[in-house]
């Protein structure tokens, strides 16, 4: 704001005008490429993808990494474990675990407490390790999960389930009571209680084989990522140059730079005979993921044929082309994302500490309008319950608010609101001044949230005229929600996707009381199942007491979830459907508004497009390109 | 060789002479106005500013009478299935609609209210603080001057935009704002930021002027007459720097309009349910929406440019009229 000469300001203003006009008038040239087509997969070529950032949560170290795109790369391309997925769409079984380096399904004891696996022989680590994968390498990955300093974010799937695992060891210790490795090709797990979805948990990336001789050098969370050793079809380019003679000689592998990108090339030690083409066709010669911070440019380069794949929402101008120009008919792929976008309501923040208010919000919310602002029908199906049907097929039958057909129903919402103690004159409007004025609605300030939030606010304005919208960046939004004492009443900031395609893997961290880790780290933003002690220690004891006084016990799914997990496999989903119904009707922490699709844009150079349901990305391993490029030659 | 005829002596038309040759007296403000009205560019800019202020003031009335839609009224029937506006400038919506069917004309008018409100109040606060501290520093000198001058240096050395973004993030995630509710989020926060970082520029200029004026004879005379410090500062020195302050104000206002627009463009300024030109430009750039809905960008950007340009040209004219000896 310093004083600039007036002429400079005038000149700057003129430049701004010219730039804006140029930007507004400048069209983008497009290639004349036709839409991608199916057919027999072509071998060779390199998939070129650009993204704004990797966004890893733990430096691409498989033990702690919690980002879905990383899981996709591990599971499809770089790492193998006991179980995996077929890396195809959900309708082709892409969410069902299948044996990988296990020779077949495990032998499970009658009490469902013991799982015995036999390992395939001939599965090799890539350069520079050059040895066979054994049961000890699987055990080692569990020892890493069990080590506190390596921050295994989903360690609770194993600790408290596998006997002896506690996730609090101060160093990597392969002596785990509940895991036996009698020889190189056998491994046995002993569980504390029956766990119906244990095979899903064994397909998670943290459980993939990790060679101790390299990983032992990295005892802090995230450090192993740049040195990741392949046990699958592809590896970091330059892996063979990694000097593993000692920890001191190791330098990050050249094919990976978190600031620039990564290049994967074929692992020369990979033997397709140990794998199945149902799981890994391995058509491409390589994958290059390059960082490009200019989002518009990424899609322009896709249109120009300079890259093959771009994930995410295309700029509106590009999206319009995809939607209306037949030339681009097959460029945009929308696949079920195993993700629910929702509005979260805090059970301990007035007026949402009254279930009638939460139900009224469910009835009034304009899901269709918000979805339209988000990008339209292709973004996903209108959600009527918590779990997306790709995770819990019974979800489609759960709809406790049929009066809201998607566009919101103010009449029904006002009727519900009249039952609330915050509607003093029973006119269907929240009007208890202290609780109903200046209610914070926390949104995101990145596109397309500002428009979505406006539609949301407009739809709730009748019953909750005191809503006040404030928007912040995504990180601030999440950290604000995570601070229990902030008691954010209602927010559009979060979305939630599955960890794995069992309802337990979807619900656990977002609704179980274990999801309230601490006063500042909760992922259970609605505080379902919050206990009195934690409420007191986090400074919301008064709000907790008020809730109990006005409503009785705090809703909790902990017991029901434990019951569901222990059910035989064929009874798990019906049990979770009951849990989902309880969440929607009784606890009501959310307004789920869309079961989101995952968007991937591809140039016709992608001759075969396959979606990976588990990773929620393009299936690099089963798709094909016809660009004929060698990965080492891709600029 | 042709004869060279001497040019007739220039007559200062600002010095009126009556029929019998007496020189008529003019106050400084009369002189200012006589000079200013000859500057047609500045006059035109002043008219534009006046029109903008008028529209800003009567925006709700205009909307009620002619458009019948509020700035946040949505009509998603005016957008395509994927949220792209399908109604450009037309009789129905003079400036077209945005991605959720809001009327761009209405929002542009209301955006003028936001821009002018924020910049006027922010500039006003900057002036009050800057004038007070600048006068004090320049007149009292010594340790007071040193303290205020170093404070000015410190504030000027702060990275303005980063600090503003930081404050917006820190104070924007709650209704109460921050600093115990002292700084409210939304419009008050942006005004606070503008005032916080704007006053040093004023204070530095006022201090310099005060240092010069306090040595002038009329100040000496006031001292000799026995007037106190506050009287001299407020009644003797301050009126003599008013012209400079007016010019400073006309420069600060467009800068503050642009600053507010920049913060709103970065989505850290005015809340999205309060129309602002910066926020509207941001809406237009969402997914490069301006490629298919140019009106979302051109109208708010155009008004932003016209407004800042007008204020700057007006400031130029005011300076020329108030201090004709100062060169450009």
Interface residues (C-beta under 8 A of the other chain):
Chain A: X1 X2 X3 X4 X6 X9 X10 X13 X14 X16 X17 X20 X21 X23 X24 X25 X27 X28 X296 X313 X314 X315 X316 X317 X318 X319 X320 X323 X369 X372 X373 X374 X375 X376 X377 X378 X438 X439 X440 X442 X443 X445 X446 X447 X448 X450 X451 X453 X454 X455 X457 X458 X468 X469 X470 X471 X472 X473 X476 X477 X480 X486
Chain B: X72 X74 X76 X79 X80 X81 X82 X83 X84 X98 X99 X100 X102 X156 X160 X169 X172 X173 X174 X175 X185 X186 X194 X197 X198 X201 X251 X254 X255 X256 X259 X267 X268 X271 X272 X273 X279 X281 X282 X283 X286 X287 X288 X289 X290 X291 X292 X294 X297 X298 X301 X302 X305 X308 X309 X312 X313 X315 X316
